[in-house]
Every structure is written in C-alpha cells, then in structure tokens.
Amino acid sequence: MTVQPTVQLIFEAKGMTVQIELIDNKAYKGTLKNVDYNLNCELINATLIQTNQKFEQIVIRGSQIKFVKVPDELYNSPIFKQK
C-alpha cells in the first residue's frame, strides 16, 4: 500500500500537538496519540477551541476532518523534499 505524502506527514506528527478542523468548523487541539489509514485520529489532552472544553481523550472520524495543522518542526521533514 502506497501512503500519500500528506497522510505520511500526519503519521509523523504522532506524539505532537496538532490542530484538527472539522467540516462543521469545530476545531480541536491536542496531542495526536494515534492515527490510522482512514485518518481517524485519537487526541489526548484535547481542547475544543471554540468553547475551551477539555477532553482527556477524543477520537475524530477521518471523514469529518477538513484539515490537520501539524507542528512547524515537521516542515523540515524529508516528505517536503520529495519531488
């Protein structure tokens, strides 16, 4: 199975703080604990940004994700250097 560079980048963000915006415009920020090939994401110590509501753990369905903002340090990842 070939993994798209975008998906690979999200896999590299495991253990880092990410921000996930959903198609309903809700946004969560937390530590990415796990992600699968359907982009289902598990966040720990997460916050719903709009209400500042805290979650010890939350699972976000990949089909509901609009985008994932990864940490700046991943911009040095070899994925960005691929042609």
N, CA, C and O atoms as CSV, one atom per row, in Angstrom:
chain,resi,resn,atom,element,x,y,z
A,1,MET,N,N,0.842,-1.186,0.000
A,1,MET,CA,C,0.000,0.000,0.000
A,1,MET,C,C,0.881,1.241,0.000
A,1,MET,O,O,1.761,1.388,0.848
A,2,THR,N,N,0.642,2.119,-0.942
A,2,THR,CA,C,1.386,3.366,-1.014
A,2,THR,C,C,0.683,4.413,-0.161
A,2,THR,O,O,-0.527,4.612,-0.268
A,3,VAL,N,N,1.452,5.073,0.680
A,3,VAL,CA,C,0.896,6.100,1.556
A,3,VAL,C,C,1.174,7.463,0.937
A,3,VAL,O,O,2.314,7.776,0.593
A,4,GLN,N,N,0.132,8.266,0.797
A,4,GLN,CA,C,0.283,9.613,0.254
A,4,GLN,C,C,1.142,10.455,1.193
A,4,GLN,O,O,1.078,10.275,2.409
A,5,PRO,N,N,1.952,11.379,0.648
A,5,PRO,CA,C,2.818,12.211,1.499
A,5,PRO,C,C,2.059,12.970,2.586
A,5,PRO,O,O,2.563,13.136,3.697
A,6,THR,N,N,0.859,13.428,2.271
A,6,THR,CA,C,0.090,14.169,3.272
A,6,THR,C,C,-0.258,13.277,4.456
A,6,THR,O,O,-0.137,13.688,5.610
A,7,VAL,N,N,-0.686,12.066,4.166
A,7,VAL,CA,C,-1.034,11.115,5.224
A,7,VAL,C,C,0.219,10.739,6.006
A,7,VAL,O,O,0.187,10.642,7.233
A,8,GLN,N,N,1.315,10.531,5.296
A,8,GLN,CA,C,2.579,10.184,5.948
A,8,GLN,C,C,3.001,11.289,6.917
A,8,GLN,O,O,3.506,11.006,8.003
A,9,LEU,N,N,2.796,12.535,6.528
A,9,LEU,CA,C,3.146,13.663,7.389
A,9,LEU,C,C,2.323,13.635,8.676
A,9,LEU,O,O,2.850,13.899,9.757
A,10,ILE,N,N,1.051,13.318,8.563
A,10,ILE,CA,C,0.198,13.237,9.751
A,10,ILE,C,C,0.657,12.087,10.651
A,10,ILE,O,O,0.637,12.213,11.876
A,11,PHE,N,N,1.069,10.973,10.052
A,11,PHE,CA,C,1.606,9.858,10.848
A,11,PHE,C,C,2.853,10.300,11.606
A,11,PHE,O,O,3.057,9.890,12.749
A,12,GLU,N,N,3.683,11.123,10.991
A,12,GLU,CA,C,4.898,11.611,11.651
A,12,GLU,C,C,4.589,12.549,12.809
A,12,GLU,O,O,5.445,12.776,13.664
A,13,ALA,N,N,3.388,13.093,12.849
A,13,ALA,CA,C,3.008,14.028,13.910
A,13,ALA,C,C,2.565,13.320,15.189
A,13,ALA,O,O,2.221,13.985,16.166
A,14,LYS,N,N,2.565,11.994,15.206
A,14,LYS,CA,C,2.181,11.265,16.425
A,14,LYS,C,C,3.044,11.717,17.591
A,14,LYS,O,O,4.264,11.827,17.474
A,15,GLY,N,N,2.395,11.976,18.710
A,15,GLY,CA,C,3.093,12.427,19.906
A,15,GLY,C,C,3.272,13.934,19.962
A,15,GLY,O,O,3.778,14.466,20.950
A,16,MET,N,N,2.857,14.626,18.902
A,16,MET,CA,C,2.999,16.085,18.842
A,16,MET,C,C,1.625,16.744,18.967
A,16,MET,O,O,0.592,16.094,18.804
A,17,THR,N,N,1.634,18.035,19.257
A,17,THR,CA,C,0.394,18.794,19.341
A,17,THR,C,C,-0.048,19.187,17.939
A,17,THR,O,O,0.719,19.776,17.177
A,18,VAL,N,N,-1.294,18.855,17.607
A,18,VAL,CA,C,-1.869,19.189,16.308
A,18,VAL,C,C,-3.195,19.906,16.527
A,18,VAL,O,O,-3.782,19.853,17.607
A,19,GLN,N,N,-3.646,20.572,15.481
A,19,GLN,CA,C,-4.967,21.186,15.493
A,19,GLN,C,C,-5.745,20.586,14.340
A,19,GLN,O,O,-5.263,20.559,13.208
A,20,ILE,N,N,-6.944,20.105,14.623
A,20,ILE,CA,C,-7.775,19.463,13.611
A,20,ILE,C,C,-9.058,20.260,13.461
A,20,ILE,O,O,-9.797,20.455,14.426
A,21,GLU,N,N,-9.321,20.723,12.229
A,21,GLU,CA,C,-10.578,21.419,11.956
A,21,GLU,C,C,-11.500,20.457,11.221
A,21,GLU,O,O,-11.089,19.766,10.289
A,22,LEU,N,N,-12.754,20.428,11.661
A,22,LEU,CA,C,-13.737,19.520,11.092
A,22,LEU,C,C,-14.585,20.216,10.038
A,22,LEU,O,O,-14.576,21.442,9.930
A,23,ILE,N,N,-15.315,19.427,9.267
A,23,ILE,CA,C,-16.146,20.003,8.213
A,23,ILE,C,C,-17.285,20.850,8.777
A,23,ILE,O,O,-17.856,21.669,8.056
A,24,ASP,N,N,-17.626,20.667,10.055
A,24,ASP,CA,C,-18.652,21.511,10.684
A,24,ASP,C,C,-18.034,22.745,11.360
A,24,ASP,O,O,-18.696,23.437,12.133
A,25,ASN,N,N,-16.754,23.007,11.054
A,25,ASN,CA,C,-15.983,24.165,11.532
A,25,ASN,C,C,-15.604,24.116,13.007
A,25,ASN,O,O,-15.081,25.100,13.530
A,26,LYS,N,N,-15.849,23.010,13.689
A,26,LYS,CA,C,-15.302,22.844,15.035
A,26,LYS,C,C,-13.810,22.575,14.888
A,26,LYS,O,O,-13.373,22.019,13.881
A,27,ALA,N,N,-13.035,22.966,15.884
A,27,ALA,CA,C,-11.590,22.733,15.839
A,27,ALA,C,C,-11.125,22.214,17.192
A,27,ALA,O,O,-11.506,22.734,18.241
A,28,TYR,N,N,-10.301,21.185,17.147
A,28,TYR,CA,C,-9.736,20.570,18.342
A,28,TYR,C,C,-8.226,20.690,18.297
A,28,TYR,O,O,-7.608,20.579,17.238
A,29,LYS,N,N,-7.644,20.918,19.462
A,29,LYS,CA,C,-6.190,20.965,19.580
A,29,LYS,C,C,-5.798,20.008,20.693
A,29,LYS,O,O,-6.369,20.040,21.783
A,30,GLY,N,N,-4.814,19.151,20.410
A,30,GLY,CA,C,-4.374,18.194,21.408
A,30,GLY,C,C,-3.193,17.391,20.902
A,30,GLY,O,O,-2.684,17.632,19.808
A,31,THR,N,N,-2.764,16.438,21.706
A,31,THR,CA,C,-1.643,15.577,21.343
A,31,THR,C,C,-2.167,14.406,20.528
A,31,THR,O,O,-3.069,13.689,20.961
A,32,LEU,N,N,-1.593,14.219,19.345
A,32,LEU,CA,C,-2.001,13.128,18.466
A,32,LEU,C,C,-1.434,11.818,19.000
A,32,LEU,O,O,-0.231,11.572,18.920
A,33,LYS,N,N,-2.311,10.987,19.543
A,33,LYS,CA,C,-1.872,9.712,20.116
A,33,LYS,C,C,-1.817,8.627,19.050
A,33,LYS,O,O,-0.902,7.803,19.036
A,34,ASN,N,N,-2.804,8.633,18.155
A,34,ASN,CA,C,-2.863,7.590,17.145
A,34,ASN,C,C,-3.618,8.090,15.925
A,34,ASN,O,O,-4.470,8.974,16.019
A,35,VAL,N,N,-3.289,7.509,14.778
A,35,VAL,CA,C,-3.971,7.813,13.521
A,35,VAL,C,C,-3.932,6.550,12.673
A,35,VAL,O,O,-2.960,5.795,12.718
A,36,ASP,N,N,-4.995,6.318,11.894
A,36,ASP,CA,C,-4.988,5.153,11.008
A,36,ASP,C,C,-5.066,5.612,9.553
A,36,ASP,O,O,-5.087,6.810,9.270
A,37,TYR,N,N,-5.108,4.644,8.633
A,37,TYR,CA,C,-5.074,4.977,7.206
A,37,TYR,C,C,-6.356,5.634,6.707
A,37,TYR,O,O,-6.383,6.165,5.597
A,38,ASN,N,N,-7.417,5.606,7.510
A,38,ASN,CA,C,-8.640,6.339,7.181
A,38,ASN,C,C,-8.619,7.741,7.777
A,38,ASN,O,O,-9.603,8.477,7.695
A,39,LEU,N,N,-7.495,8.101,8.373
A,39,LEU,CA,C,-7.272,9.381,9.057
A,39,LEU,C,C,-8.143,9.547,10.296
A,39,LEU,O,O,-8.356,10.673,10.747
A,40,ASN,N,N,-8.650,8.449,10.855
A,40,ASN,CA,C,-9.288,8.524,12.162
A,40,ASN,C,C,-8.191,8.880,13.153
A,40,ASN,O,O,-7.162,8.207,13.213
A,41,CYS,N,N,-8.405,9.930,13.927
A,41,CYS,CA,C,-7.367,10.449,14.824
A,41,CYS,C,C,-7.817,10.363,16.276
A,41,CYS,O,O,-8.962,10.672,16.608
A,42,GLU,N,N,-6.906,9.943,17.122
A,42,GLU,CA,C,-7.141,9.931,18.563
A,42,GLU,C,C,-6.276,11.022,19.174
A,42,GLU,O,O,-5.053,11.004,19.043
A,43,LEU,N,N,-6.920,11.972,19.843
A,43,LEU,CA,C,-6.212,13.045,20.536
A,43,LEU,C,C,-6.337,12.824,22.037
A,43,LEU,O,O,-7.369,12.363,22.525
A,44,ILE,N,N,-5.273,13.160,22.761
A,44,ILE,CA,C,-5.340,13.171,24.219
A,44,ILE,C,C,-5.065,14.598,24.689
A,44,ILE,O,O,-4.428,15.387,23.990
A,45,ASN,N,N,-5.556,14.907,25.879
A,45,ASN,CA,C,-5.425,16.264,26.434
A,45,ASN,C,C,-5.863,17.296,25.399
A,45,ASN,O,O,-5.145,18.251,25.102
A,46,ALA,N,N,-7.050,17.080,24.865
A,46,ALA,CA,C,-7.560,17.909,23.772
A,46,ALA,C,C,-8.481,19.008,24.289
A,46,ALA,O,O,-9.065,18.911,25.368
A,47,THR,N,N,-8.585,20.052,23.480
A,47,THR,CA,C,-9.464,21.178,23.776
A,47,THR,C,C,-10.292,21.495,22.542
A,47,THR,O,O,-9.757,21.584,21.437
A,48,LEU,N,N,-11.602,21.666,22.728
A,48,LEU,CA,C,-12.452,22.193,21.670
A,48,LEU,C,C,-12.234,23.693,21.685
A,48,LEU,O,O,-12.635,24.372,22.630
A,49,ILE,N,N,-11.610,24.208,20.658
A,49,ILE,CA,C,-11.129,25.588,20.665
A,49,ILE,C,C,-12.258,26.601,20.849
A,49,ILE,O,O,-12.090,27.572,21.587
A,50,GLN,N,N,-13.391,26.401,20.202
A,50,GLN,CA,C,-14.471,27.384,20.252
A,50,GLN,C,C,-15.036,27.582,21.654
A,50,GLN,O,O,-15.453,28.688,21.995
A,51,THR,N,N,-15.057,26.526,22.475
A,51,THR,CA,C,-15.676,26.629,23.802
A,51,THR,C,C,-14.686,26.442,24.946
A,51,THR,O,O,-15.040,26.601,26.114
A,52,ASN,N,N,-13.444,26.103,24.604
A,52,ASN,CA,C,-12.400,25.812,25.585
A,52,ASN,C,C,-12.740,24.580,26.437
A,52,ASN,O,O,-12.200,24.408,27.530
A,53,GLN,N,N,-13.637,23.730,25.929
A,53,GLN,CA,C,-13.998,22.492,26.628
A,53,GLN,C,C,-12.835,21.506,26.528
A,53,GLN,O,O,-12.257,21.328,25.456
A,54,LYS,N,N,-12.498,20.868,27.646
A,54,LYS,CA,C,-11.353,19.956,27.719
A,54,LYS,C,C,-11.817,18.501,27.602
A,54,LYS,O,O,-12.884,18.127,28.088
A,55,PHE,N,N,-10.983,17.697,26.942
A,55,PHE,CA,C,-11.233,16.267,26.795
A,55,PHE,C,C,-9.956,15.524,27.131
A,55,PHE,O,O,-8.885,15.863,26.627
A,56,GLU,N,N,-10.062,14.521,27.973
A,56,GLU,CA,C,-8.898,13.690,28.281
A,56,GLU,C,C,-8.499,12.892,27.043
A,56,GLU,O,O,-7.316,12.703,26.760
A,57,GLN,N,N,-9.516,12.427,26.310
A,57,GLN,CA,C,-9.288,11.649,25.093
A,57,GLN,C,C,-10.476,11.859,24.166
A,57,GLN,O,O,-11.619,11.925,24.618
A,58,ILE,N,N,-10.207,11.962,22.871
A,58,ILE,CA,C,-11.279,12.090,21.888
A,58,ILE,C,C,-10.832,11.415,20.600
A,58,ILE,O,O,-9.666,11.496,20.214
A,59,VAL,N,N,-11.770,10.750,19.943
A,59,VAL,CA,C,-11.496,10.126,18.647
A,59,VAL,C,C,-12.281,10.899,17.597
A,59,VAL,O,O,-13.484,11.120,17.739
A,60,ILE,N,N,-11.590,11.302,16.551
A,60,ILE,CA,C,-12.197,12.081,15.471
A,60,ILE,C,C,-12.206,11.223,14.211
A,60,ILE,O,O,-11.171,10.714,13.779
A,61,ARG,N,N,-13.363,11.079,13.648
A,61,ARG,CA,C,-13.512,10.273,12.430
A,61,ARG,C,C,-12.862,10.994,11.246
A,61,ARG,O,O,-13.082,12.186,11.037
A,62,GLY,N,N,-12.072,10.267,10.490
A,62,GLY,CA,C,-11.339,10.846,9.367
A,62,GLY,C,C,-12.230,11.514,8.337
A,62,GLY,O,O,-11.838,12.516,7.740
A,63,SER,N,N,-13.420,10.977,8.118
A,63,SER,CA,C,-14.335,11.543,7.119
A,63,SER,C,C,-14.874,12.907,7.535
A,63,SER,O,O,-15.457,13.610,6.710
A,64,GLN,N,N,-14.694,13.295,8.799
A,64,GLN,CA,C,-15.182,14.584,9.292
A,64,GLN,C,C,-14.103,15.662,9.304
A,64,GLN,O,O,-14.376,16.812,9.645
A,65,ILE,N,N,-12.873,15.291,8.931
A,65,ILE,CA,C,-11.743,16.221,9.012
A,65,ILE,C,C,-11.642,17.074,7.754
A,65,ILE,O,O,-11.639,16.567,6.632
A,66,LYS,N,N,-11.559,18.388,7.973
A,66,LYS,CA,C,-11.318,19.324,6.872
A,66,LYS,C,C,-9.820,19.484,6.657
A,66,LYS,O,O,-9.338,19.382,5.528
A,67,PHE,N,N,-9.079,19.735,7.741
A,67,PHE,CA,C,-7.618,19.804,7.642
A,67,PHE,C,C,-6.984,19.549,8.993
A,67,PHE,O,O,-7.626,19.651,10.038
A,68,VAL,N,N,-5.693,19.211,8.941
A,68,VAL,CA,C,-4.894,18.989,10.143
A,68,VAL,C,C,-3.705,19.927,10.082
A,68,VAL,O,O,-2.938,19.902,9.119
A,69,LYS,N,N,-3.550,20.748,11.099
A,69,LYS,CA,C,-2.384,21.631,11.196
A,69,LYS,C,C,-1.341,20.913,12.043
A,69,LYS,O,O,-1.581,20.583,13.205
A,70,VAL,N,N,-0.179,20.678,11.439
A,70,VAL,CA,C,0.900,19.961,12.129
A,70,VAL,C,C,1.914,20.968,12.665
A,70,VAL,O,O,1.928,22.119,12.227
A,71,PRO,N,N,2.761,20.554,13.602
A,71,PRO,CA,C,3.770,21.460,14.161
A,71,PRO,C,C,4.762,21.938,13.095
A,71,PRO,O,O,5.056,21.223,12.137
A,72,ASP,N,N,5.265,23.144,13.280
A,72,ASP,CA,C,6.212,23.741,12.334
A,72,ASP,C,C,7.456,22.891,12.127
A,72,ASP,O,O,8.015,22.881,11.030
A,73,GLU,N,N,7.906,22.170,13.167
A,73,GLU,CA,C,9.139,21.387,13.022
A,73,GLU,C,C,9.009,20.289,11.969
A,73,GLU,O,O,10.021,19.784,11.483
A,74,LEU,N,N,7.792,19.913,11.610
A,74,LEU,CA,C,7.622,18.897,10.569
A,74,LEU,C,C,7.860,19.461,9.170
A,74,LEU,O,O,7.958,18.700,8.208
A,75,TYR,N,N,7.954,20.777,9.047
A,75,TYR,CA,C,8.240,21.360,7.730
A,75,TYR,C,C,9.647,21.017,7.267
A,75,TYR,O,O,9.966,21.195,6.091
A,76,ASN,N,N,10.490,20.533,8.161
A,76,ASN,CA,C,11.827,20.075,7.787
A,76,ASN,C,C,11.835,18.590,7.451
A,76,ASN,O,O,12.895,18.017,7.202
A,77,SER,N,N,10.675,17.971,7.440
A,77,SER,CA,C,10.563,16.544,7.150
A,77,SER,C,C,10.998,16.253,5.715
A,77,SER,O,O,10.773,17.069,4.822
A,78,PRO,N,N,11.614,15.102,5.492
A,78,PRO,CA,C,12.002,14.710,4.131
A,78,PRO,C,C,10.820,14.637,3.165
A,78,PRO,O,O,11.011,14.700,1.951
A,79,ILE,N,N,9.617,14.506,3.685
A,79,ILE,CA,C,8.429,14.443,2.827
A,79,ILE,C,C,8.317,15.694,1.968
A,79,ILE,O,O,7.914,15.609,0.808
A,80,PHE,N,N,8.666,16.858,2.517
A,80,PHE,CA,C,8.578,18.108,1.773
A,80,PHE,C,C,9.672,18.233,0.723
A,80,PHE,O,O,9.578,19.067,-0.177
A,81,LYS,N,N,10.690,17.423,0.831
A,81,LYS,CA,C,11.797,17.488,-0.113
A,81,LYS,C,C,11.618,16.507,-1.267
A,81,LYS,O,O,12.407,16.509,-2.212
A,82,GLN,N,N,10.577,15.665,-1.197
A,82,GLN,CA,C,10.317,14.713,-2.273
A,82,GLN,C,C,9.820,15.440,-3.507
A,82,GLN,O,O,9.130,16.456,-3.420
A,83,LYS,N,N,10.188,14.898,-4.655
A,83,LYS,CA,C,9.729,15.501,-5.920
A,83,LYS,C,C,8.724,14.619,-6.583
A,83,LYS,O,O,8.221,14.953,-7.656
